[in-house]
Amino acid sequence: MAAYLYRCPACGPWEVRRPIGTAQAEERCPSCGDTGRRVYTAPLLARTPAPLAAARSREEASADAPAVTTAVPPAPRRPVRRDPRWSALPRP
Ligand SMILES: [Zn+2]
């Protein structure tokens, strides 16, 4: 079902629910019985922020096909601590 908007010149707009594609160009006004013309409006478009849309997309993807680890990740490299006294030693 879709909601189609019509406007009566005397009474104003009203909404008619019908199956998609069955809207008429004119409808009878429920208040006065006069004919009202169909008004074309923008469909119900959602303007979702991009970060939220990306998070929802990742959430849906992880529900169906979660990322699977196939190998052990490499160990993090430890920083080498050098003793400052070693710099005073002779080098080969
Ligand atoms: Zn009317």
PDB file of the backbone (N, CA, C, O) and the ligand in Angstrom, with CONECT records:
HET     ZN  A 101       1
ATOM      1  N   MET A   1       0.850  -1.183   0.000  1.00  0.00           N
ATOM      2  CA  MET A   1       0.000   0.000   0.000  1.00  0.00           C
ATOM      3  C   MET A   1       0.889   1.237   0.000  1.00  0.00           C
ATOM      4  O   MET A   1       1.962   1.280   0.602  1.00  0.00           O
ATOM      5  N   ALA A   2       0.386   2.228  -0.702  1.00  0.00           N
ATOM      6  CA  ALA A   2       1.076   3.506  -0.743  1.00  0.00           C
ATOM      7  C   ALA A   2       0.073   4.600  -0.407  1.00  0.00           C
ATOM      8  O   ALA A   2      -1.131   4.453  -0.616  1.00  0.00           O
ATOM      9  N   ALA A   3       0.592   5.686   0.111  1.00  0.00           N
ATOM     10  CA  ALA A   3      -0.256   6.823   0.454  1.00  0.00           C
ATOM     11  C   ALA A   3      -0.124   7.867  -0.644  1.00  0.00           C
ATOM     12  O   ALA A   3       0.978   8.314  -0.962  1.00  0.00           O
ATOM     13  N   TYR A   4      -1.252   8.249  -1.215  1.00  0.00           N
ATOM     14  CA  TYR A   4      -1.262   9.262  -2.265  1.00  0.00           C
ATOM     15  C   TYR A   4      -1.957  10.500  -1.725  1.00  0.00           C
ATOM     16  O   TYR A   4      -2.960  10.417  -1.015  1.00  0.00           O
ATOM     17  N   LEU A   5      -1.405  11.634  -2.074  1.00  0.00           N
ATOM     18  CA  LEU A   5      -1.923  12.897  -1.567  1.00  0.00           C
ATOM     19  C   LEU A   5      -2.754  13.592  -2.644  1.00  0.00           C
ATOM     20  O   LEU A   5      -2.339  13.705  -3.797  1.00  0.00           O
ATOM     21  N   TYR A   6      -3.937  14.052  -2.238  1.00  0.00           N
ATOM     22  CA  TYR A   6      -4.819  14.817  -3.128  1.00  0.00           C
ATOM     23  C   TYR A   6      -5.132  16.131  -2.451  1.00  0.00           C
ATOM     24  O   TYR A   6      -5.039  16.259  -1.230  1.00  0.00           O
ATOM     25  N   ARG A   7      -5.510  17.122  -3.273  1.00  0.00           N
ATOM     26  CA  ARG A   7      -5.828  18.435  -2.715  1.00  0.00           C
ATOM     27  C   ARG A   7      -7.153  18.931  -3.289  1.00  0.00           C
ATOM     28  O   ARG A   7      -7.348  19.021  -4.501  1.00  0.00           O
ATOM     29  N   CYS A   8      -8.048  19.246  -2.363  1.00  0.00           N
ATOM     30  CA  CYS A   8      -9.331  19.841  -2.735  1.00  0.00           C
ATOM     31  C   CYS A   8      -9.157  21.354  -2.726  1.00  0.00           C
ATOM     32  O   CYS A   8      -8.557  21.884  -1.790  1.00  0.00           O
ATOM     33  N   PRO A   9      -9.651  22.063  -3.719  1.00  0.00           N
ATOM     34  CA  PRO A   9      -9.500  23.520  -3.727  1.00  0.00           C
ATOM     35  C   PRO A   9     -10.174  24.197  -2.526  1.00  0.00           C
ATOM     36  O   PRO A   9      -9.741  25.264  -2.091  1.00  0.00           O
ATOM     37  N   ALA A  10     -11.220  23.582  -2.001  1.00  0.00           N
ATOM     38  CA  ALA A  10     -11.937  24.204  -0.888  1.00  0.00           C
ATOM     39  C   ALA A  10     -11.497  23.679   0.470  1.00  0.00           C
ATOM     40  O   ALA A  10     -11.408  24.447   1.428  1.00  0.00           O
ATOM     41  N   CYS A  11     -11.220  22.376   0.570  1.00  0.00           N
ATOM     42  CA  CYS A  11     -10.965  21.751   1.882  1.00  0.00           C
ATOM     43  C   CYS A  11      -9.486  21.526   2.174  1.00  0.00           C
ATOM     44  O   CYS A  11      -9.102  21.404   3.337  1.00  0.00           O
ATOM     45  N   GLY A  12      -8.664  21.469   1.157  1.00  0.00           N
ATOM     46  CA  GLY A  12      -7.243  21.240   1.394  1.00  0.00           C
ATOM     47  C   GLY A  12      -6.834  19.809   1.086  1.00  0.00           C
ATOM     48  O   GLY A  12      -7.569  19.081   0.419  1.00  0.00           O
ATOM     49  N   PRO A  13      -5.644  19.396   1.575  1.00  0.00           N
ATOM     50  CA  PRO A  13      -5.124  18.082   1.205  1.00  0.00           C
ATOM     51  C   PRO A  13      -5.717  16.953   2.050  1.00  0.00           C
ATOM     52  O   PRO A  13      -6.138  17.154   3.189  1.00  0.00           O
ATOM     53  N   TRP A  14      -5.735  15.778   1.462  1.00  0.00           N
ATOM     54  CA  TRP A  14      -6.063  14.557   2.183  1.00  0.00           C
ATOM     55  C   TRP A  14      -5.287  13.407   1.551  1.00  0.00           C
ATOM     56  O   TRP A  14      -4.744  13.526   0.453  1.00  0.00           O
ATOM     57  N   GLU A  15      -5.251  12.312   2.263  1.00  0.00           N
ATOM     58  CA  GLU A  15      -4.435  11.178   1.856  1.00  0.00           C
ATOM     59  C   GLU A  15      -5.320   9.976   1.556  1.00  0.00           C
ATOM     60  O   GLU A  15      -6.298   9.715   2.257  1.00  0.00           O
ATOM     61  N   VAL A  16      -4.959   9.253   0.504  1.00  0.00           N
ATOM     62  CA  VAL A  16      -5.677   8.044   0.116  1.00  0.00           C
ATOM     63  C   VAL A  16      -4.669   6.909   0.054  1.00  0.00           C
ATOM     64  O   VAL A  16      -3.609   7.058  -0.554  1.00  0.00           O
ATOM     65  N   ARG A  17      -4.981   5.783   0.673  1.00  0.00           N
ATOM     66  CA  ARG A  17      -4.090   4.616   0.645  1.00  0.00           C
ATOM     67  C   ARG A  17      -4.625   3.614  -0.367  1.00  0.00           C
ATOM     68  O   ARG A  17      -5.772   3.174  -0.295  1.00  0.00           O
ATOM     69  N   ARG A  18      -3.761   3.272  -1.305  1.00  0.00           N
ATOM     70  CA  ARG A  18      -4.118   2.328  -2.363  1.00  0.00           C
ATOM     71  C   ARG A  18      -2.891   1.498  -2.699  1.00  0.00           C
ATOM     72  O   ARG A  18      -1.776   1.864  -2.329  1.00  0.00           O
ATOM     73  N   PRO A  19      -3.083   0.382  -3.394  1.00  0.00           N
ATOM     74  CA  PRO A  19      -1.923  -0.373  -3.873  1.00  0.00           C
ATOM     75  C   PRO A  19      -1.084   0.476  -4.827  1.00  0.00           C
ATOM     76  O   PRO A  19      -1.596   1.362  -5.511  1.00  0.00           O
ATOM     77  N   ILE A  20       0.183   0.190  -4.856  1.00  0.00           N
ATOM     78  CA  ILE A  20       1.109   0.970  -5.675  1.00  0.00           C
ATOM     79  C   ILE A  20       0.712   0.881  -7.150  1.00  0.00           C
ATOM     80  O   ILE A  20       0.460  -0.206  -7.670  1.00  0.00           O
ATOM     81  N   GLY A  21       0.661   2.020  -7.805  1.00  0.00           N
ATOM     82  CA  GLY A  21       0.359   2.078  -9.219  1.00  0.00           C
ATOM     83  C   GLY A  21      -1.121   2.203  -9.529  1.00  0.00           C
ATOM     84  O   GLY A  21      -1.493   2.235 -10.702  1.00  0.00           O
ATOM     85  N   THR A  22      -1.973   2.275  -8.523  1.00  0.00           N
ATOM     86  CA  THR A  22      -3.407   2.364  -8.783  1.00  0.00           C
ATOM     87  C   THR A  22      -3.977   3.746  -8.466  1.00  0.00           C
ATOM     88  O   THR A  22      -5.194   3.910  -8.383  1.00  0.00           O
ATOM     89  N   ALA A  23      -3.118   4.723  -8.292  1.00  0.00           N
ATOM     90  CA  ALA A  23      -3.591   6.069  -7.963  1.00  0.00           C
ATOM     91  C   ALA A  23      -4.246   6.703  -9.191  1.00  0.00           C
ATOM     92  O   ALA A  23      -3.750   6.581 -10.311  1.00  0.00           O
ATOM     93  N   GLN A  24      -5.358   7.373  -8.957  1.00  0.00           N
ATOM     94  CA  GLN A  24      -6.064   8.091 -10.017  1.00  0.00           C
ATOM     95  C   GLN A  24      -5.561   9.531 -10.048  1.00  0.00           C
ATOM     96  O   GLN A  24      -4.978  10.018  -9.080  1.00  0.00           O
ATOM     97  N   ALA A  25      -5.793  10.198 -11.163  1.00  0.00           N
ATOM     98  CA  ALA A  25      -5.389  11.598 -11.276  1.00  0.00           C
ATOM     99  C   ALA A  25      -6.267  12.486 -10.402  1.00  0.00           C
ATOM    100  O   ALA A  25      -5.821  13.524  -9.915  1.00  0.00           O
ATOM    101  N   GLU A  26      -7.523  12.072 -10.206  1.00  0.00           N
ATOM    102  CA  GLU A  26      -8.442  12.850  -9.371  1.00  0.00           C
ATOM    103  C   GLU A  26      -9.191  11.917  -8.438  1.00  0.00           C
ATOM    104  O   GLU A  26      -9.426  10.754  -8.765  1.00  0.00           O
ATOM    105  N   GLU A  27      -9.565  12.431  -7.277  1.00  0.00           N
ATOM    106  CA  GLU A  27     -10.353  11.677  -6.298  1.00  0.00           C
ATOM    107  C   GLU A  27     -11.444  12.585  -5.751  1.00  0.00           C
ATOM    108  O   GLU A  27     -11.345  13.810  -5.815  1.00  0.00           O
ATOM    109  N   ARG A  28     -12.473  11.969  -5.220  1.00  0.00           N
ATOM    110  CA  ARG A  28     -13.556  12.731  -4.585  1.00  0.00           C
ATOM    111  C   ARG A  28     -13.110  13.135  -3.189  1.00  0.00           C
ATOM    112  O   ARG A  28     -12.575  12.325  -2.432  1.00  0.00           O
ATOM    113  N   CYS A  29     -13.339  14.390  -2.864  1.00  0.00           N
ATOM    114  CA  CYS A  29     -12.974  14.891  -1.548  1.00  0.00           C
ATOM    115  C   CYS A  29     -13.887  14.240  -0.502  1.00  0.00           C
ATOM    116  O   CYS A  29     -15.104  14.203  -0.687  1.00  0.00           O
ATOM    117  N   PRO A  30     -13.318  13.731   0.586  1.00  0.00           N
ATOM    118  CA  PRO A  30     -14.154  13.081   1.604  1.00  0.00           C
ATOM    119  C   PRO A  30     -15.030  14.075   2.365  1.00  0.00           C
ATOM    120  O   PRO A  30     -15.998  13.672   3.010  1.00  0.00           O
ATOM    121  N   SER A  31     -14.711  15.350   2.299  1.00  0.00           N
ATOM    122  CA  SER A  31     -15.484  16.344   3.054  1.00  0.00           C
ATOM    123  C   SER A  31     -16.639  16.917   2.240  1.00  0.00           C
ATOM    124  O   SER A  31     -17.788  16.901   2.682  1.00  0.00           O
ATOM    125  N   CYS A  32     -16.321  17.428   1.035  1.00  0.00           N
ATOM    126  CA  CYS A  32     -17.351  18.125   0.264  1.00  0.00           C
ATOM    127  C   CYS A  32     -17.801  17.347  -0.964  1.00  0.00           C
ATOM    128  O   CYS A  32     -18.811  17.704  -1.571  1.00  0.00           O
ATOM    129  N   GLY A  33     -17.093  16.305  -1.347  1.00  0.00           N
ATOM    130  CA  GLY A  33     -17.495  15.512  -2.498  1.00  0.00           C
ATOM    131  C   GLY A  33     -17.018  16.066  -3.820  1.00  0.00           C
ATOM    132  O   GLY A  33     -17.262  15.453  -4.859  1.00  0.00           O
ATOM    133  N   ASP A  34     -16.350  17.198  -3.819  1.00  0.00           N
ATOM    134  CA  ASP A  34     -15.807  17.779  -5.038  1.00  0.00           C
ATOM    135  C   ASP A  34     -14.573  16.974  -5.448  1.00  0.00           C
ATOM    136  O   ASP A  34     -14.036  16.204  -4.652  1.00  0.00           O
ATOM    137  N   THR A  35     -14.134  17.151  -6.670  1.00  0.00           N
ATOM    138  CA  THR A  35     -12.951  16.422  -7.120  1.00  0.00           C
ATOM    139  C   THR A  35     -11.683  17.184  -6.734  1.00  0.00           C
ATOM    140  O   THR A  35     -11.613  18.409  -6.823  1.00  0.00           O
ATOM    141  N   GLY A  36     -10.704  16.424  -6.312  1.00  0.00           N
ATOM    142  CA  GLY A  36      -9.408  17.003  -5.982  1.00  0.00           C
ATOM    143  C   GLY A  36      -8.330  16.356  -6.821  1.00  0.00           C
ATOM    144  O   GLY A  36      -8.403  15.166  -7.130  1.00  0.00           O
ATOM    145  N   ARG A  37      -7.345  17.126  -7.184  1.00  0.00           N
ATOM    146  CA  ARG A  37      -6.262  16.604  -8.029  1.00  0.00           C
ATOM    147  C   ARG A  37      -5.159  16.003  -7.174  1.00  0.00           C
ATOM    148  O   ARG A  37      -4.944  16.390  -6.025  1.00  0.00           O
ATOM    149  N   ARG A  38      -4.486  15.066  -7.762  1.00  0.00           N
ATOM    150  CA  ARG A  38      -3.379  14.421  -7.080  1.00  0.00           C
ATOM    151  C   ARG A  38      -2.207  15.389  -6.959  1.00  0.00           C
ATOM    152  O   ARG A  38      -1.922  16.146  -7.887  1.00  0.00           O
ATOM    153  N   VAL A  39      -1.544  15.362  -5.834  1.00  0.00           N
ATOM    154  CA  VAL A  39      -0.373  16.197  -5.581  1.00  0.00           C
ATOM    155  C   VAL A  39       0.834  15.279  -5.500  1.00  0.00           C
ATOM    156  O   VAL A  39       0.830  14.303  -4.750  1.00  0.00           O
ATOM    157  N   TYR A  40       1.844  15.586  -6.256  1.00  0.00           N
ATOM    158  CA  TYR A  40       3.059  14.770  -6.254  1.00  0.00           C
ATOM    159  C   TYR A  40       4.026  15.313  -5.218  1.00  0.00           C
ATOM    160  O   TYR A  40       4.359  16.498  -5.221  1.00  0.00           O
ATOM    161  N   THR A  41       4.465  14.452  -4.349  1.00  0.00           N
ATOM    162  CA  THR A  41       5.399  14.841  -3.293  1.00  0.00           C
ATOM    163  C   THR A  41       6.627  13.953  -3.362  1.00  0.00           C
ATOM    164  O   THR A  41       6.647  12.927  -4.041  1.00  0.00           O
ATOM    165  N   ALA A  42       7.644  14.380  -2.641  1.00  0.00           N
ATOM    166  CA  ALA A  42       8.862  13.570  -2.590  1.00  0.00           C
ATOM    167  C   ALA A  42       8.592  12.297  -1.798  1.00  0.00           C
ATOM    168  O   ALA A  42       7.880  12.333  -0.794  1.00  0.00           O
ATOM    169  N   PRO A  43       9.151  11.175  -2.237  1.00  0.00           N
ATOM    170  CA  PRO A  43       8.971   9.943  -1.462  1.00  0.00           C
ATOM    171  C   PRO A  43       9.687  10.063  -0.125  1.00  0.00           C
ATOM    172  O   PRO A  43      10.485  10.975   0.092  1.00  0.00           O
ATOM    173  N   LEU A  44       9.392   9.144   0.746  1.00  0.00           N
ATOM    174  CA  LEU A  44       9.987   9.184   2.085  1.00  0.00           C
ATOM    175  C   LEU A  44      11.439   8.736   2.002  1.00  0.00           C
ATOM    176  O   LEU A  44      11.764   7.564   2.196  1.00  0.00           O
ATOM    177  N   LEU A  45      12.284   9.682   1.713  1.00  0.00           N
ATOM    178  CA  LEU A  45      13.706   9.396   1.613  1.00  0.00           C
ATOM    179  C   LEU A  45      14.368   9.645   2.952  1.00  0.00           C
ATOM    180  O   LEU A  45      14.112  10.660   3.600  1.00  0.00           O
ATOM    181  N   ALA A  46      15.197   8.742   3.356  1.00  0.00           N
ATOM    182  CA  ALA A  46      15.919   8.895   4.612  1.00  0.00           C
ATOM    183  C   ALA A  46      17.281   9.503   4.321  1.00  0.00           C
ATOM    184  O   ALA A  46      18.015   9.030   3.454  1.00  0.00           O
ATOM    185  N   ARG A  47      17.604  10.546   5.049  1.00  0.00           N
ATOM    186  CA  ARG A  47      18.921  11.158   4.891  1.00  0.00           C
ATOM    187  C   ARG A  47      19.756  10.740   6.090  1.00  0.00           C
ATOM    188  O   ARG A  47      19.803  11.424   7.113  1.00  0.00           O
ATOM    189  N   THR A  48      20.405   9.609   5.936  1.00  0.00           N
ATOM    190  CA  THR A  48      21.212   9.061   7.016  1.00  0.00           C
ATOM    191  C   THR A  48      22.623   9.610   6.903  1.00  0.00           C
ATOM    192  O   THR A  48      23.198   9.607   5.815  1.00  0.00           O
ATOM    193  N   PRO A  49      23.195  10.082   8.011  1.00  0.00           N
ATOM    194  CA  PRO A  49      24.583  10.543   7.959  1.00  0.00           C
ATOM    195  C   PRO A  49      25.508   9.421   7.487  1.00  0.00           C
ATOM    196  O   PRO A  49      25.284   8.251   7.797  1.00  0.00           O
ATOM    197  N   ALA A  50      26.541   9.783   6.739  1.00  0.00           N
ATOM    198  CA  ALA A  50      27.445   8.787   6.153  1.00  0.00           C
ATOM    199  C   ALA A  50      28.122   7.910   7.201  1.00  0.00           C
ATOM    200  O   ALA A  50      28.205   6.700   6.990  1.00  0.00           O
ATOM    201  N   PRO A  51      28.616   8.455   8.328  1.00  0.00           N
ATOM    202  CA  PRO A  51      29.236   7.566   9.312  1.00  0.00           C
ATOM    203  C   PRO A  51      28.241   6.557   9.893  1.00  0.00           C
ATOM    204  O   PRO A  51      28.592   5.403  10.137  1.00  0.00           O
ATOM    205  N   LEU A  52      27.012   6.993  10.111  1.00  0.00           N
ATOM    206  CA  LEU A  52      26.002   6.079  10.640  1.00  0.00           C
ATOM    207  C   LEU A  52      25.656   5.009   9.611  1.00  0.00           C
ATOM    208  O   LEU A  52      25.499   3.839   9.959  1.00  0.00           O
ATOM    209  N   ALA A  53      25.538   5.401   8.361  1.00  0.00           N
ATOM    210  CA  ALA A  53      25.241   4.432   7.308  1.00  0.00           C
ATOM    211  C   ALA A  53      26.366   3.412   7.182  1.00  0.00           C
ATOM    212  O   ALA A  53      26.108   2.226   6.978  1.00  0.00           O
ATOM    213  N   ALA A  54      27.623   3.869   7.302  1.00  0.00           N
ATOM    214  CA  ALA A  54      28.760   2.944   7.209  1.00  0.00           C
ATOM    215  C   ALA A  54      28.759   1.987   8.389  1.00  0.00           C
ATOM    216  O   ALA A  54      29.048   0.801   8.227  1.00  0.00           O
ATOM    217  N   ALA A  55      28.434   2.493   9.584  1.00  0.00           N
ATOM    218  CA  ALA A  55      28.400   1.621  10.760  1.00  0.00           C
ATOM    219  C   ALA A  55      27.296   0.579  10.628  1.00  0.00           C
ATOM    220  O   ALA A  55      27.492  -0.584  10.981  1.00  0.00           O
ATOM    221  N   ARG A  56      26.141   0.991  10.122  1.00  0.00           N
ATOM    222  CA  ARG A  56      25.051   0.034   9.928  1.00  0.00           C
ATOM    223  C   ARG A  56      25.421  -1.017   8.886  1.00  0.00           C
ATOM    224  O   ARG A  56      25.093  -2.194   9.032  1.00  0.00           O
ATOM    225  N   SER A  57      26.104  -0.580   7.842  1.00  0.00           N
ATOM    226  CA  SER A  57      26.528  -1.514   6.802  1.00  0.00           C
ATOM    227  C   SER A  57      27.497  -2.546   7.360  1.00  0.00           C
ATOM    228  O   SER A  57      27.387  -3.738   7.073  1.00  0.00           O
ATOM    229  N   ARG A  58      28.466  -2.064   8.176  1.00  0.00           N
ATOM    230  CA  ARG A  58      29.413  -3.005   8.793  1.00  0.00           C
ATOM    231  C   ARG A  58      28.687  -3.958   9.733  1.00  0.00           C
ATOM    232  O   ARG A  58      29.015  -5.143   9.790  1.00  0.00           O
ATOM    233  N   GLU A  59      27.710  -3.452  10.465  1.00  0.00           N
ATOM    234  CA  GLU A  59      26.970  -4.295  11.389  1.00  0.00           C
ATOM    235  C   GLU A  59      26.227  -5.397  10.630  1.00  0.00           C
ATOM    236  O   GLU A  59      26.256  -6.561  11.031  1.00  0.00           O
ATOM    237  N   GLU A  60      25.564  -5.028   9.538  1.00  0.00           N
ATOM    238  CA  GLU A  60      24.840  -6.023   8.749  1.00  0.00           C
ATOM    239  C   GLU A  60      25.800  -7.035   8.144  1.00  0.00           C
ATOM    240  O   GLU A  60      25.505  -8.230   8.123  1.00  0.00           O
ATOM    241  N   ALA A  61      26.947  -6.573   7.652  1.00  0.00           N
ATOM    242  CA  ALA A  61      27.918  -7.483   7.042  1.00  0.00           C
ATOM    243  C   ALA A  61      28.477  -8.448   8.081  1.00  0.00           C
ATOM    244  O   ALA A  61      28.694  -9.622   7.779  1.00  0.00           O
ATOM    245  N   SER A  62      28.712  -7.970   9.294  1.00  0.00           N
ATOM    246  CA  SER A  62      29.275  -8.853  10.313  1.00  0.00           C
ATOM    247  C   SER A  62      28.248  -9.864  10.796  1.00  0.00           C
ATOM    248  O   SER A  62      28.625 -10.933  11.277  1.00  0.00           O
ATOM    249  N   ALA A  63      26.963  -9.559  10.681  1.00  0.00           N
ATOM    250  CA  ALA A  63      25.940 -10.513  11.097  1.00  0.00           C
ATOM    251  C   ALA A  63      25.862 -11.681  10.124  1.00  0.00           C
ATOM    252  O   ALA A  63      25.676 -12.823  10.545  1.00  0.00           O
ATOM    253  N   ASP A  64      26.001 -11.413   8.839  1.00  0.00           N
ATOM    254  CA  ASP A  64      25.894 -12.472   7.836  1.00  0.00           C
ATOM    255  C   ASP A  64      27.215 -13.179   7.600  1.00  0.00           C
ATOM    256  O   ASP A  64      27.261 -14.408   7.557  1.00  0.00           O
ATOM    257  N   ALA A  65      28.273 -12.433   7.448  1.00  0.00           N
ATOM    258  CA  ALA A  65      29.577 -13.011   7.140  1.00  0.00           C
ATOM    259  C   ALA A  65      30.632 -12.298   7.976  1.00  0.00           C
ATOM    260  O   ALA A  65      31.299 -11.385   7.490  1.00  0.00           O
ATOM    261  N   PRO A  66      30.784 -12.710   9.227  1.00  0.00           N
ATOM    262  CA  PRO A  66      31.769 -12.019  10.060  1.00  0.00           C
ATOM    263  C   PRO A  66      33.191 -12.254   9.556  1.00  0.00           C
ATOM    264  O   PRO A  66      33.496 -13.286   8.959  1.00  0.00           O
ATOM    265  N   ALA A  67      34.038 -11.283   9.809  1.00  0.00           N
ATOM    266  CA  ALA A  67      35.436 -11.410   9.409  1.00  0.00           C
ATOM    267  C   ALA A  67      36.087 -12.506  10.247  1.00  0.00           C
ATOM    268  O   ALA A  67      36.001 -12.502  11.475  1.00  0.00           O
ATOM    269  N   VAL A  68      36.733 -13.435   9.566  1.00  0.00           N
ATOM    270  CA  VAL A  68      37.344 -14.574  10.234  1.00  0.00           C
ATOM    271  C   VAL A  68      38.855 -14.454  10.102  1.00  0.00           C
ATOM    272  O   VAL A  68      39.371 -14.179   9.018  1.00  0.00           O
ATOM    273  N   THR A  69      39.558 -14.660  11.202  1.00  0.00           N
ATOM    274  CA  THR A  69      41.010 -14.634  11.188  1.00  0.00           C
ATOM    275  C   THR A  69      41.510 -16.011  10.787  1.00  0.00           C
ATOM    276  O   THR A  69      41.123 -17.015  11.385  1.00  0.00           O
ATOM    277  N   THR A  70      42.375 -16.062   9.768  1.00  0.00           N
ATOM    278  CA  THR A  70      42.870 -17.346   9.277  1.00  0.00           C
ATOM    279  C   THR A  70      44.303 -17.611   9.719  1.00  0.00           C
ATOM    280  O   THR A  70      44.797 -18.730   9.580  1.00  0.00           O
ATOM    281  N   ALA A  71      44.969 -16.601  10.246  1.00  0.00           N
ATOM    282  CA  ALA A  71      46.343 -16.794  10.698  1.00  0.00           C
ATOM    283  C   ALA A  71      46.559 -15.960  11.953  1.00  0.00           C
ATOM    284  O   ALA A  71      45.832 -15.009  12.240  1.00  0.00           O
ATOM    285  N   VAL A  72      47.577 -16.355  12.673  1.00  0.00           N
ATOM    286  CA  VAL A  72      47.918 -15.620  13.879  1.00  0.00           C
ATOM    287  C   VAL A  72      48.560 -14.305  13.462  1.00  0.00           C
ATOM    288  O   VAL A  72      49.492 -14.305  12.658  1.00  0.00           O
ATOM    289  N   PRO A  73      48.087 -13.200  13.984  1.00  0.00           N
ATOM    290  CA  PRO A  73      48.699 -11.924  13.605  1.00  0.00           C
ATOM    291  C   PRO A  73      50.120 -11.838  14.130  1.00  0.00           C
ATOM    292  O   PRO A  73      50.424 -12.421  15.171  1.00  0.00           O
ATOM    293  N   PRO A  74      50.998 -11.129  13.438  1.00  0.00           N
ATOM    294  CA  PRO A  74      52.383 -11.033  13.884  1.00  0.00           C
ATOM    295  C   PRO A  74      52.471 -10.319  15.232  1.00  0.00           C
ATOM    296  O   PRO A  74      51.690  -9.422  15.548  1.00  0.00           O
ATOM    297  N   ALA A  75      53.452 -10.757  16.003  1.00  0.00           N
ATOM    298  CA  ALA A  75      53.641 -10.153  17.325  1.00  0.00           C
ATOM    299  C   ALA A  75      54.141  -8.726  17.170  1.00  0.00           C
ATOM    300  O   ALA A  75      54.918  -8.439  16.259  1.00  0.00           O
ATOM    301  N   PRO A  76      53.718  -7.854  18.022  1.00  0.00           N
ATOM    302  CA  PRO A  76      54.219  -6.469  17.924  1.00  0.00           C
ATOM    303  C   PRO A  76      55.703  -6.429  18.274  1.00  0.00           C
ATOM    304  O   PRO A  76      56.179  -7.155  19.146  1.00  0.00           O
ATOM    305  N   ARG A  77      56.419  -5.554  17.559  1.00  0.00           N
ATOM    306  CA  ARG A  77      57.856  -5.437  17.792  1.00  0.00           C
ATOM    307  C   ARG A  77      58.094  -4.649  19.067  1.00  0.00           C
ATOM    308  O   ARG A  77      57.513  -3.590  19.301  1.00  0.00           O
ATOM    309  N   ARG A  78      58.952  -5.200  19.858  1.00  0.00           N
ATOM    310  CA  ARG A  78      59.290  -4.501  21.091  1.00  0.00           C
ATOM    311  C   ARG A  78      60.420  -3.521  20.814  1.00  0.00           C
ATOM    312  O   ARG A  78      61.357  -3.856  20.089  1.00  0.00           O
ATOM    313  N   PRO A  79      60.354  -2.352  21.360  1.00  0.00           N
ATOM    314  CA  PRO A  79      61.468  -1.403  21.156  1.00  0.00           C
ATOM    315  C   PRO A  79      62.724  -1.897  21.867  1.00  0.00           C
ATOM    316  O   PRO A  79      62.672  -2.392  22.993  1.00  0.00           O
ATOM    317  N   VAL A  80      63.847  -1.748  21.182  1.00  0.00           N
ATOM    318  CA  VAL A  80      65.117  -2.194  21.733  1.00  0.00           C
ATOM    319  C   VAL A  80      65.649  -1.099  22.645  1.00  0.00           C
ATOM    320  O   VAL A  80      65.849   0.041  22.226  1.00  0.00           O
ATOM    321  N   ARG A  81      65.867  -1.461  23.871  1.00  0.00           N
ATOM    322  CA  ARG A  81      66.434  -0.482  24.810  1.00  0.00           C
ATOM    323  C   ARG A  81      67.941  -0.697  24.866  1.00  0.00           C
ATOM    324  O   ARG A  81      68.433  -1.770  25.217  1.00  0.00           O
ATOM    325  N   ARG A  82      68.621   0.324  24.521  1.00  0.00           N
ATOM    326  CA  ARG A  82      70.085   0.233  24.551  1.00  0.00           C
ATOM    327  C   ARG A  82      70.610   0.962  25.775  1.00  0.00           C
ATOM    328  O   ARG A  82      70.120   2.017  26.177  1.00  0.00           O
ATOM    329  N   ASP A  83      71.588   0.368  26.320  1.00  0.00           N
ATOM    330  CA  ASP A  83      72.230   1.004  27.474  1.00  0.00           C
ATOM    331  C   ASP A  83      73.110   2.138  26.955  1.00  0.00           C
ATOM    332  O   ASP A  83      73.968   1.890  26.107  1.00  0.00           O
ATOM    333  N   PRO A  84      72.934   3.369  27.427  1.00  0.00           N
ATOM    334  CA  PRO A  84      73.738   4.483  26.926  1.00  0.00           C
ATOM    335  C   PRO A  84      75.237   4.291  27.165  1.00  0.00           C
ATOM    336  O   PRO A  84      76.054   4.932  26.503  1.00  0.00           O
ATOM    337  N   ARG A  85      75.602   3.426  28.091  1.00  0.00           N
ATOM    338  CA  ARG A  85      77.037   3.211  28.341  1.00  0.00           C
ATOM    339  C   ARG A  85      77.678   2.423  27.203  1.00  0.00           C
ATOM    340  O   ARG A  85      78.898   2.464  27.042  1.00  0.00           O
ATOM    341  N   TRP A  86      76.866   1.693  26.398  1.00  0.00           N
ATOM    342  CA  TRP A  86      77.413   0.906  25.305  1.00  0.00           C
ATOM    343  C   TRP A  86      78.001   1.807  24.215  1.00  0.00           C
ATOM    344  O   TRP A  86      78.907   1.386  23.495  1.00  0.00           O
ATOM    345  N   SER A  87      77.498   3.042  24.083  1.00  0.00           N
ATOM    346  CA  SER A  87      78.009   3.922  23.035  1.00  0.00           C
ATOM    347  C   SER A  87      79.466   4.323  23.305  1.00  0.00           C
ATOM    348  O   SER A  87      80.178   4.711  22.378  1.00  0.00           O
ATOM    349  N   ALA A  88      79.904   4.235  24.535  1.00  0.00           N
ATOM    350  CA  ALA A  88      81.281   4.593  24.877  1.00  0.00           C
ATOM    351  C   ALA A  88      82.247   3.458  24.586  1.00  0.00           C
ATOM    352  O   ALA A  88      83.460   3.666  24.577  1.00  0.00           O
ATOM    353  N   LEU A  89      81.728   2.260  24.347  1.00  0.00           N
ATOM    354  CA  LEU A  89      82.602   1.102  24.100  1.00  0.00           C
ATOM    355  C   LEU A  89      83.158   1.169  22.679  1.00  0.00           C
ATOM    356  O   LEU A  89      82.499   1.691  21.779  1.00  0.00           O
ATOM    357  N   PRO A  90      84.379   0.640  22.471  1.00  0.00           N
ATOM    358  CA  PRO A  90      84.945   0.615  21.108  1.00  0.00           C
ATOM    359  C   PRO A  90      84.167  -0.345  20.216  1.00  0.00           C
ATOM    360  O   PRO A  90      83.710  -1.396  20.667  1.00  0.00           O
ATOM    361  N   ARG A  91      84.021   0.025  18.952  1.00  0.00           N
ATOM    362  CA  ARG A  91      83.281  -0.803  17.986  1.00  0.00           C
ATOM    363  C   ARG A  91      84.287  -1.592  17.152  1.00  0.00           C
ATOM    364  O   ARG A  91      85.391  -1.116  16.884  1.00  0.00           O
ATOM    365  N   PRO A  92      83.910  -2.766  16.755  1.00  0.00           N
ATOM    366  CA  PRO A  92      84.825  -3.573  15.937  1.00  0.00           C
ATOM    367  C   PRO A  92      84.990  -3.021  14.528  1.00  0.00           C
ATOM    368  O   PRO A  92      85.727  -3.590  13.724  1.00  0.00           O
TER     369      PRO A  92
HETATM  370 ZN    ZN A 101     -13.409  19.297  -0.432  1.00  0.00          ZN2+
END
